[in-house]
Amino acid sequence: MRISVQEAPFDLGAETAAFASGHRDIGAVVTFTGIVRDLPDDPMEAMEIEHYPGMTEKAIVAMAEQAKERFSLGDVLVIHRHGRLLPGDMIMMVGTAARHRTNAFEAATFLMDYLKSRAPFWKREVSASGATWVAATEEDEVALTRW
């Protein structure tokens, strides 16, 4: 299991290849990559992401361990960036590896729902009209209820 909260960009292809290699007992690898998207009505200049070092990693490790046990995963990867990101930048990546694809897909969705709503990150969208803190949406909260 690898959890990384980092400012630097990551290489999606290299991370995926490294995560998928060397597993002889794994039948499925699922990855998801989140990308900073622009705002439809007020073009975004940047997204600024803050976190408390140590606390954030600890919270993500706990959720990844829960996913590993709950979905019988062989491996988990979570990379989440912080700092100033531009529209089109990769913001995060989740990788799950399991014997069977259903477990890998469900675990990736479980982790994404957690990261979207509960991981201790504070996000602010900066546009020409000002800066706005991003809160979890009702849809994000409803997604958590399936787990």
C-alpha angles and dihedrals in degrees: 000000000000126000119182128179105186145157096217123088117253132221106243095198095048093045092049093047093048092047094049097045128093099022111125095171097048122098099177139036119187123188132185126190123196119210128197105250127203122247115255099222103026115033110235119234094193147332115236116204123194131184142163108255111234095017094063095048092047092052093049092047090053092051092045090052090050090051091047092055098038095050099031093243124182093204143000132201126188123175118176125175129215134190127053114342129181128220107279094030118126107249102181148351133208123193126185128183125194142154090253131038096231091061092047093049095045092047092051091051091046091052093045092052090051095046092048096052112017112025109108100251125127114211128194125187113214118201138156089272094054142273126306129188112233118232129192111268127231087252090056091051093048090051090060092057092072089068 
